[in-house]
Amino acid sequence: MQEDYESYYQDYWNKEFDHRKNIGYYERLYDPFKKKLILKGKKSVLDVGGGNGHFIHYLGIKNATVVDISDSGLKFAKKLGYGTIKGDLHKRFPIKEESYDVAYCFEVLEHLNYPCKTLAEINNVLKKGGVLFIGQPNTPADGTHHVRRIYVKDLIDDLYKTGFKIEWVEHVPAFNKWQRDISLIWKTKGFLGKITSLFAYFLSFLPESLRRFLAYKIPNRFSLLCIVKAKKINK
């Protein structure tokens, strides 16, 4: 399984990241919330499942450690100047308890079979009062790399169960103009799939204010991605 994982992600780090960089992937999703994702002052930072470290690099965080199971991802992170720790996110992290002030876990949990175990372990390595930022896509499971769909309500419940309290939740609205591509309608398989794609295409013409309103009111349908700030509950 490790070989399959590494084979897939080595290709990802070499190709998919360049694609994301070229289309301004992080900027499109996270620029409206960027200031809220950075804590002031000198903080010890852990990027959980951060692979090559490019998300925290996008945030402008210079001093951080990336924990991931991918050798190729960690190799890239080292080139960016980050500390690296190889660890399986389903197991105990090879990290001393209460070591970090801040943790980031972006676009990771949907790849894990047991996300609650990972959240509990993040809580374990955060200092008292430590902060966790999560970016969670609202995308269907594909049975391979996205093994589960995590709805925002379930994510919040899991955070409470694993010793966190929620400070805020933000949403990136779905059906953005940069997702607008009429060719996808013809590429979609099946009549129902084509109708759904056509509906999504027309929704992309809605005013941003309305799409944002819908994302917050009906996140399961209209949120592309949620961002959560949670704080470790001191026991």
C-alpha positions as CSV (number, residue, x, y, z in Angstrom):
1,M,0.0,0.0,0.0
2,Q,2.9,2.4,0.8
3,E,4.3,1.7,-2.7
4,D,1.0,2.6,-4.3
5,Y,0.7,5.7,-2.2
6,E,4.2,6.8,-3.0
7,S,3.8,6.1,-6.7
8,Y,0.6,8.2,-6.9
9,Y,2.0,11.1,-4.9
10,Q,5.4,11.3,-6.6
11,D,3.5,11.9,-9.8
12,Y,1.3,14.4,-8.0
13,W,4.2,16.4,-6.6
14,N,5.8,16.6,-10.0
15,K,2.8,17.4,-12.2
16,E,-0.4,18.3,-10.2
17,F,1.3,21.0,-8.1
18,D,2.7,22.7,-11.2
19,H,-0.8,22.7,-12.6
20,R,-2.2,24.2,-9.4
21,K,0.5,26.9,-9.4
22,N,-0.3,27.8,-13.0
23,I,-4.0,28.3,-12.4
24,G,-3.6,30.1,-9.1
25,Y,-5.3,27.3,-7.2
26,Y,-4.4,28.4,-3.6
27,E,-5.1,32.1,-4.4
28,R,-8.5,31.3,-5.8
29,L,-9.6,29.3,-2.8
30,Y,-7.8,30.9,0.1
31,D,-6.9,34.5,-0.6
32,P,-10.1,35.9,1.0
33,F,-9.2,34.2,4.2
34,K,-5.4,34.3,4.1
35,K,-5.0,36.9,6.9
36,K,-7.2,34.9,9.2
37,L,-5.1,31.8,8.6
38,I,-1.9,33.3,10.0
39,L,-1.4,33.9,13.7
40,K,0.8,36.8,14.9
41,G,4.0,36.3,16.8
42,K,6.5,33.5,16.8
43,K,4.8,30.2,16.7
44,S,5.8,26.6,16.3
45,V,3.9,25.3,13.3
46,L,3.1,21.8,12.1
47,D,1.7,21.0,8.7
48,V,-0.2,17.7,9.0
49,G,-0.3,15.8,5.7
50,G,1.3,18.8,4.0
51,G,3.3,16.7,1.5
52,N,5.6,19.1,-0.2
53,G,4.8,22.1,2.1
54,H,3.5,24.3,-0.7
55,F,0.3,25.3,1.2
56,I,2.2,26.8,4.2
57,H,4.6,28.3,1.7
58,Y,1.7,30.0,0.0
59,L,0.7,31.4,3.4
60,G,4.2,32.8,3.7
61,I,5.1,30.7,6.8
62,K,8.9,30.3,6.8
63,N,9.5,28.2,9.9
64,A,7.4,25.0,10.1
65,T,7.6,21.2,10.1
66,V,5.7,19.0,7.7
67,V,4.6,15.5,8.8
68,D,3.6,13.2,6.0
69,I,4.2,9.6,4.9
70,S,5.3,10.5,1.4
71,D,9.1,10.5,0.9
72,S,8.8,12.4,-2.4
73,G,6.6,15.1,-0.8
74,L,8.9,15.5,2.2
75,K,11.9,15.8,-0.2
76,F,10.1,18.8,-1.8
77,A,9.3,20.3,1.6
78,K,13.0,20.1,2.6
79,K,13.9,22.1,-0.6
80,L,11.6,24.9,0.6
81,G,13.5,24.9,3.9
82,Y,10.9,23.2,6.1
83,G,11.6,20.6,8.8
84,T,10.2,17.2,7.9
85,I,8.9,14.2,9.9
86,K,7.9,10.9,8.2
87,G,4.8,9.6,9.9
88,D,1.6,7.6,9.1
89,L,-1.3,9.9,9.9
90,H,-3.4,6.9,10.9
91,K,-1.0,6.1,13.8
92,R,0.7,8.0,16.6
93,F,2.8,10.8,15.3
94,P,6.6,10.4,16.0
95,I,6.3,13.8,17.8
96,K,6.5,14.7,21.5
97,E,3.2,15.6,23.1
98,E,2.4,19.4,23.4
99,S,5.1,20.4,20.9
100,Y,3.4,22.9,18.6
101,D,1.4,26.1,18.9
102,V,-0.4,25.8,15.5
103,A,-1.3,23.0,13.2
104,Y,-2.6,23.1,9.6
105,C,-4.5,20.2,8.0
106,F,-5.7,21.2,4.6
107,E,-7.3,18.9,2.0
108,V,-6.1,15.9,4.0
109,L,-8.9,14.2,6.0
110,E,-10.9,13.1,2.9
111,H,-7.9,10.9,2.0
112,L,-7.9,9.1,5.4
113,N,-9.9,6.0,6.5
114,Y,-9.9,7.1,10.1
115,P,-9.8,10.9,10.3
116,C,-10.8,11.0,13.9
117,K,-7.6,9.3,14.9
118,T,-5.7,11.9,13.0
119,L,-7.6,14.8,14.7
120,A,-7.0,13.2,18.1
121,E,-3.3,12.9,17.4
122,I,-3.1,16.5,16.3
123,N,-4.7,17.5,19.6
124,N,-2.1,15.4,21.3
125,V,0.9,17.2,19.8
126,L,-0.6,20.7,20.2
127,K,0.3,22.8,23.3
128,K,-2.4,23.8,25.7
129,G,-4.6,26.4,23.9
130,G,-3.0,25.4,20.6
131,V,-4.8,26.2,17.3
132,L,-5.8,23.9,14.5
133,F,-6.8,25.2,11.0
134,I,-8.6,22.8,8.7
135,G,-9.4,23.2,5.1
136,Q,-12.0,20.5,4.1
137,P,-13.3,20.1,0.5
138,N,-16.9,19.2,0.0
139,T,-16.2,16.7,-2.7
140,P,-17.7,13.2,-3.3
141,A,-15.6,10.1,-2.5
142,D,-14.1,8.5,-5.5
143,G,-13.3,5.2,-3.8
144,T,-9.6,5.5,-4.4
145,H,-7.8,8.7,-3.2
146,H,-10.8,10.5,-1.8
147,V,-12.0,7.7,0.4
148,R,-14.8,9.7,2.1
149,R,-16.9,12.8,1.9
150,I,-16.8,14.8,5.1
151,Y,-19.6,17.2,5.6
152,V,-19.0,20.3,7.7
153,K,-21.4,19.2,10.5
154,D,-19.6,15.8,10.8
155,L,-16.3,17.6,10.8
156,I,-17.4,19.9,13.6
157,D,-18.7,16.9,15.6
158,D,-15.4,15.1,15.1
159,L,-13.5,18.1,16.3
160,Y,-15.6,18.3,19.5
161,K,-15.1,14.6,20.1
162,T,-11.3,14.9,19.8
163,G,-10.9,17.8,22.3
164,F,-11.4,20.9,20.2
165,K,-13.7,23.9,20.4
166,I,-14.7,25.8,17.3
167,E,-13.7,29.4,16.9
168,W,-15.1,30.1,13.4
169,V,-16.2,28.4,10.2
170,E,-15.8,30.0,6.7
171,H,-17.0,28.7,3.3
172,V,-15.7,29.0,-0.2
173,P,-18.8,29.0,-2.4
174,A,-19.2,26.5,-5.1
175,F,-20.0,27.2,-8.8
176,N,-17.4,29.9,-9.2
177,K,-16.8,31.5,-12.6
178,W,-13.3,30.0,-12.7
179,Q,-15.0,26.6,-12.6
180,R,-17.3,27.5,-15.5
181,D,-16.5,25.2,-18.4
182,I,-19.3,24.3,-20.8
183,S,-17.2,21.5,-22.3
184,L,-17.5,19.6,-19.1
185,I,-21.2,19.1,-19.8
186,W,-20.4,17.0,-22.9
187,K,-17.6,15.1,-21.1
188,T,-19.9,14.0,-18.3
189,K,-21.2,10.5,-18.6
190,G,-24.9,9.7,-18.6
191,F,-28.0,11.9,-19.2
192,L,-28.5,12.7,-15.5
193,G,-24.8,13.6,-15.2
194,K,-25.1,16.0,-18.1
195,I,-28.2,17.6,-16.6
196,T,-26.3,18.1,-13.3
197,S,-23.3,19.6,-15.1
198,L,-25.6,22.0,-17.0
199,F,-27.3,23.1,-13.8
200,A,-23.9,23.7,-12.2
201,Y,-22.9,25.8,-15.3
202,F,-25.9,28.1,-14.9
203,L,-25.3,28.4,-11.2
204,S,-21.9,29.8,-11.9
205,F,-23.6,33.0,-13.3
206,L,-25.3,33.8,-9.9
207,P,-23.9,36.9,-8.1
208,E,-21.1,36.1,-5.7
209,S,-23.0,37.5,-2.8
210,L,-25.9,35.0,-3.4
211,R,-23.5,32.0,-3.9
212,R,-21.8,33.0,-0.6
213,F,-25.1,33.2,1.2
214,L,-26.1,29.8,-0.1
215,A,-22.8,28.3,0.9
216,Y,-23.3,29.3,4.5
217,K,-27.0,28.4,4.6
218,I,-26.8,25.1,2.7
219,P,-23.2,24.1,2.8
220,N,-23.7,20.5,1.8
221,R,-25.0,21.7,-1.6
222,F,-23.4,25.1,-2.2
223,S,-20.0,25.1,-0.3
224,L,-17.0,24.0,-2.3
225,L,-14.8,23.9,0.7
226,C,-15.0,24.9,4.4
227,I,-12.3,26.4,6.6
228,V,-12.4,25.8,10.3
229,K,-10.4,27.4,13.1
230,A,-10.5,25.2,16.2
231,K,-8.7,25.5,19.6
232,K,-7.5,22.8,21.9
233,I,-9.6,22.5,25.0
234,N,-7.4,22.7,28.1
235,K,-8.1,19.9,30.4
